[in-house]
Amino acid sequence: MSTEHLRPADRAVTELGRRIGAGEWPVGAKLPGETSLAHELGVGRSTVREAVRVLATRGLVRSRQGAGVFVVADSVPIDVSASVQRAGLAQVQEVRRIVEIDAAGLAAERRTDADVERMRRALDARHAAASESDAAFVNADIDFHVAVVAAAHNSLLSDLFESFLPRLRAELLAYTSEVLARPRGTEPDVDLHEALFDAIAAGDRAAAVSVAREHLG
């Protein structure tokens, strides 16, 4: 799958993971410094840091304070990200529905004040991004859904959802640009997103699940 439409951080994760898997940096090896990796990948140092954090959550690398970042595995037990890339769109959407609908219900039960604030900021950013490019709008939309899943406070659920993000961004961007042909300034499904936020903020599990199911089909 082309990485052309992926965020720089997602492209960096894909490339670094590929190079680790190919044995360029074997287990125990130290990764090059941020500056070197940023230059090699053509991204900023903050993007490299974000990519390293993702690789760490997948168990591929570990940061040692004052020493650097070291490879601790050359593959994950189940390469979920690769499976997602190979799967058909219908399969991806089915699993996304399972993850996000359950996450919405859990978020309604477990959300903290900080979670509610994060979701509100993300939703406001989605509103603002409606007047920007399709890529900016899709990124803002996904940030809201990431905040919802995070509010479920299940790290495995968050990791699973994160594995979908590169594929999800690419598919949503294609859908928004080519199928919806979204006019600049419009915001698809704005009412459903507000309703989902309201249900989670109110702690209404049934409503949150219902809205998520309606939104995801």
N, C-alpha and C positions, 0 to 999 in steps of 0.2 A: 504494500500500500504506500502511496506517495505521502511524504511528510510535508509537502509544500504548504498546506494550510494549517499546520500545527503551530502552536505557540513555540517560541524559541526554547523554553524550558522543556517542553515535551520532546522536541527534536533532540535536545541535549541528552535527556534521559535515554531515548532510543539509541542514540549513537554510542554513548558511554556503555550502556548495557550490552550492546552488540560487541564492542571491543573487549569488554571483560569476558563475555561468553566465548569469544574467539581465541582467548588466551593471550591477548596482547599484554594484559596485566594479570598474571596468575595469582592464585590465592596467596596472601602474604605480601604481595607487592604494594608499594606505595604509589598512589596516583600522582601524576604531576600536579604542581601547584595551581591555584585558581587562575593566576595570570596566564600560565602556559596553556591550560585547558581552554580558557576564554579565547585566546588567540587561535588555537587549533580549530575550535568549533565556530568561531566567528560570532560570539555572543559576549555579553557583559559578565563581569565577575558575579554579580548578584544572580544571574541566570544559572551560572555554574553552581553556586551555593544551593539554589533551589533544586537543581537536578541531583546533587549529591544527597540532599535530604530525602528525596524520593527513593534513590537507590538504597539509602540506609534503612528506610522503612520496609524495603523488599528483602533486606537481609544480605545484600551484596557487598556493602562497604560499611566501615565503621570509622568514625573520627576519633582520633586520640589527641587530646589537648596538648598542644605544643609540639606534636610529632607529625601530624598530617592525617590524611585519609588513606585507609588501607583496605584492600580487597579481602573479604572474609569468605566469599563463596562465588563461584562462577556461574551459578544458576540458582533459581528458586525451586523449592520442591515441586510445585506445580506452576508452570509458566503461564499464569493466567493472562498476562498481557498478550503473549503470542497467540493464545487461544482466541482471545477477543479479536485480534487482527485477522485470524483465519475464518472466524465465524461469519455467517451470512447476516445481513442487516436484520432480518426477522428474528434470528436467534438473539442478537444483541439487544433488540428492543424488548423481547420477552424477559430476559434476565434483568434488564434495567427496570422494568415494571415491578418485578418481584422485589428488587432491592429498594427502590425508592418508595413504593407503597408501604412496605413494612417499616422503612426508616421514618416515614412521616408519622406513623402511629407511635413508634417509640419516641420520636422527638417531642410529640405532644405530652408524653408522660414524663420525660426526663429533662426537657429543656431548662436551662438556667437563664437568669437575667442576661448574662453575657451572650448566651446563644441567641436570645431574642434580639438583642442589640445588633449582633453580627448579621442576622437574617434581614433585619430592617435596613441596615446599611447596604447590604447586597441588593435588596429589592429596589432601594432608591437609586443605586448605581445602574440597575437594569433600566429603570425609567429614563434616566439621563442618557444612557447609551442608545436609546431608541433613535436619537437624532444623529448618531454616528454611523460608521461603516457596519456592514453585516458582521464582520469579524469581531469588532468591538462589542456589538450587541450580543452575539453568541457567547463570547467570553463572560460577559456580565450575567447572562442567563445561567450559565453553568456555575458561576460563582455562587449564585443563590442556591442552586440545588446541592452544591457541595456543603454549604452552610446548614442546610436542612439535614443532610446525612450526618454531619458532624454533631448535630444536636441530639442524635440518637444515642451518642456516647457508647458506641460499639466499635472498637478499633478495627476489628476484622471487617465489619461492614464498610467502614470508611476506606480501608485498603482495597477492598473489592471494587468499590465504586471508583476509586482513583485509577484502578487498572483500566477502566472504561474510558477515561477522559480523552486520550488522544483520538481514539476511534469516534467517540461521541462528538467531539468538536468538529472533526472533519465531516461527519454525516449531517450534523445540524447546520453547519455552514452551507453545505450543498443544498440542503432542504430549504433553508431560509432564502438563499440567493436565487436558486433555480426553480423551485416548486412554488414557494410563496411569492417570489419576486417582491419581497418586502419593500414598500415605498419608504424612503428615508423619513423618519419621524413617527412611524407607526410601531406599535408594540403588541405583537401577537400574544393572546392568552393573558392579558394583563389582569383581568378580573379573577381568573383562576389562581394566578400567583398571589394576588392579594388575599384571596379566600384561604389559600393554604397557609399563608403567614398568620392570618387571624386565628385559624383553628389551632395551629401549634402554639401560638402565644397564649391562647385561652386555655390550653391544656385539654382540648376536646379531641380525644383520640379518634372517635368514630367519624367526626367531621373531617379531620385531617386525612384519614384513610379514604373517605369518600371523595374528597376533592382531588387527592393524588390519583385515585383510580380514574376519575373523569378526565383529568389532564393527560394522563399517560395512555388512556384508551384500553 
